[in-house]
Amino acid sequence: MRKALPFPLPVPIGSNQTEPFDFRLGPDGKVWTYLGGALVRIDPRDTSVEPVGRIALGGRIAFSGSDIYLAGSERLRRVAGVVPIPSR
Protein backbone atom coordinates (compact mmCIF):
# COMPACT_ATOMS: atom_id res chain seq x y z
CA MET A 1 0.00 0.00 0.00
CA ARG A 2 1.21 3.51 -0.74
CA LYS A 3 -0.15 6.80 0.51
CA ALA A 4 0.86 10.42 0.05
CA LEU A 5 1.79 11.91 3.42
CA PRO A 6 0.45 15.27 4.57
CA PHE A 7 3.95 16.31 5.74
CA PRO A 8 7.47 15.44 4.55
CA LEU A 9 9.55 12.81 6.31
CA PRO A 10 12.08 14.41 8.69
CA VAL A 11 14.88 12.10 7.51
CA PRO A 12 16.03 11.11 4.03
CA ILE A 13 15.32 7.60 2.77
CA GLY A 14 18.41 5.46 3.48
CA SER A 15 19.45 7.61 6.45
CA ASN A 16 21.77 6.11 9.03
CA GLN A 17 19.40 7.29 11.79
CA THR A 18 21.60 9.95 13.35
CA GLU A 19 18.66 12.35 13.14
CA PRO A 20 16.30 12.81 16.10
CA PHE A 21 13.61 10.50 14.71
CA ASP A 22 11.65 7.39 15.64
CA PHE A 23 9.03 5.11 14.12
CA ARG A 24 7.35 3.07 16.86
CA LEU A 25 4.25 0.88 17.30
CA GLY A 26 2.30 2.19 20.27
CA PRO A 27 0.12 0.34 22.77
CA ASP A 28 -2.91 1.76 20.93
CA GLY A 29 -1.96 -0.24 17.81
CA LYS A 30 -0.95 2.87 15.87
CA VAL A 31 2.46 3.79 14.50
CA TRP A 32 3.93 6.88 16.16
CA THR A 33 6.47 9.00 14.27
CA TYR A 34 7.35 12.54 13.22
CA LEU A 35 6.30 14.22 9.98
CA GLY A 36 7.06 17.83 9.11
CA GLY A 37 7.79 18.93 12.69
CA ALA A 38 4.70 17.23 14.10
CA LEU A 39 4.28 14.15 16.24
CA VAL A 40 1.74 11.94 14.44
CA ARG A 41 0.11 8.55 14.81
CA ILE A 42 -0.73 6.44 11.77
CA ASP A 43 -3.53 3.88 11.84
CA PRO A 44 -2.24 0.81 9.94
CA ARG A 45 -5.82 -0.34 9.22
CA ASP A 46 -6.65 2.60 6.94
CA THR A 47 -3.35 4.58 6.84
CA SER A 48 -5.02 7.68 8.29
CA VAL A 49 -2.51 10.15 9.74
CA GLU A 50 -3.52 12.00 12.90
CA PRO A 51 -1.33 14.90 14.06
CA VAL A 52 -0.88 14.83 17.84
CA GLY A 53 1.03 18.10 18.17
CA ARG A 54 4.00 20.18 17.10
CA ILE A 55 7.37 18.99 18.34
CA ALA A 56 10.37 21.29 17.93
CA LEU A 57 12.84 18.39 18.05
CA GLY A 58 12.04 14.71 17.56
CA GLY A 59 13.74 11.80 19.27
CA ARG A 60 13.18 8.24 20.40
CA ILE A 61 9.66 7.59 21.70
CA ALA A 62 8.84 5.58 24.85
CA PHE A 63 5.33 4.79 26.10
CA SER A 64 4.17 4.71 29.73
CA GLY A 65 0.44 4.44 30.33
CA SER A 66 -1.23 7.32 28.50
CA ASP A 67 1.99 9.37 28.38
CA ILE A 68 4.90 9.39 25.98
CA TYR A 69 8.49 10.31 26.72
CA LEU A 70 10.72 11.82 24.05
CA ALA A 71 14.50 11.64 23.93
CA GLY A 72 16.63 13.67 21.53
CA SER A 73 17.37 16.75 23.61
CA GLU A 74 19.26 17.56 26.80
CA ARG A 75 16.12 16.88 28.82
CA LEU A 76 13.74 13.95 28.78
CA ARG A 77 10.41 15.36 27.62
CA ARG A 78 6.98 14.06 28.66
CA VAL A 79 3.76 14.55 26.73
CA ALA A 80 0.93 13.62 29.11
CA GLY A 81 -2.35 11.96 28.25
CA VAL A 82 -1.97 11.52 24.47
CA VAL A 83 -1.98 7.72 24.18
CA PRO A 84 -5.47 6.22 24.24
CA ILE A 85 -5.48 3.24 26.59
CA PRO A 86 -7.18 0.26 24.89
CA SER A 87 -10.14 -1.10 26.83
CA ARG A 88 -9.84 -4.72 27.88
C-alpha positions as CSV (number, residue, x, y, z in Angstrom):
1,M,0.0,0.0,0.0
2,R,1.2,3.5,-0.7
3,K,-0.1,6.8,0.5
4,A,0.9,10.4,0.0
5,L,1.8,11.9,3.4
6,P,0.4,15.3,4.6
7,F,3.9,16.3,5.7
8,P,7.5,15.4,4.5
9,L,9.5,12.8,6.3
10,P,12.1,14.4,8.7
11,V,14.9,12.1,7.5
12,P,16.0,11.1,4.0
13,I,15.3,7.6,2.8
14,G,18.4,5.5,3.5
15,S,19.4,7.6,6.4
16,N,21.8,6.1,9.0
17,Q,19.4,7.3,11.8
18,T,21.6,9.9,13.3
19,E,18.7,12.4,13.1
20,P,16.3,12.8,16.1
21,F,13.6,10.5,14.7
22,D,11.6,7.4,15.6
23,F,9.0,5.1,14.1
24,R,7.4,3.1,16.9
25,L,4.3,0.9,17.3
26,G,2.3,2.2,20.3
27,P,0.1,0.3,22.8
28,D,-2.9,1.8,20.9
29,G,-2.0,-0.2,17.8
30,K,-0.9,2.9,15.9
31,V,2.5,3.8,14.5
32,W,3.9,6.9,16.2
33,T,6.5,9.0,14.3
34,Y,7.4,12.5,13.2
35,L,6.3,14.2,10.0
36,G,7.1,17.8,9.1
37,G,7.8,18.9,12.7
38,A,4.7,17.2,14.1
39,L,4.3,14.1,16.2
40,V,1.7,11.9,14.4
41,R,0.1,8.6,14.8
42,I,-0.7,6.4,11.8
43,D,-3.5,3.9,11.8
44,P,-2.2,0.8,9.9
45,R,-5.8,-0.3,9.2
46,D,-6.7,2.6,6.9
47,T,-3.3,4.6,6.8
48,S,-5.0,7.7,8.3
49,V,-2.5,10.1,9.7
50,E,-3.5,12.0,12.9
51,P,-1.3,14.9,14.1
52,V,-0.9,14.8,17.8
53,G,1.0,18.1,18.2
54,R,4.0,20.2,17.1
55,I,7.4,19.0,18.3
56,A,10.4,21.3,17.9
57,L,12.8,18.4,18.0
58,G,12.0,14.7,17.6
59,G,13.7,11.8,19.3
60,R,13.2,8.2,20.4
61,I,9.7,7.6,21.7
62,A,8.8,5.6,24.9
63,F,5.3,4.8,26.1
64,S,4.2,4.7,29.7
65,G,0.4,4.4,30.3
66,S,-1.2,7.3,28.5
67,D,2.0,9.4,28.4
68,I,4.9,9.4,26.0
69,Y,8.5,10.3,26.7
70,L,10.7,11.8,24.1
71,A,14.5,11.6,23.9
72,G,16.6,13.7,21.5
73,S,17.4,16.7,23.6
74,E,19.3,17.6,26.8
75,R,16.1,16.9,28.8
76,L,13.7,13.9,28.8
77,R,10.4,15.4,27.6
78,R,7.0,14.1,28.7
79,V,3.8,14.6,26.7
80,A,0.9,13.6,29.1
81,G,-2.3,12.0,28.2
82,V,-2.0,11.5,24.5
83,V,-2.0,7.7,24.2
84,P,-5.5,6.2,24.2
85,I,-5.5,3.2,26.6
86,P,-7.2,0.3,24.9
87,S,-10.1,-1.1,26.8
88,R,-9.8,-4.7,27.9
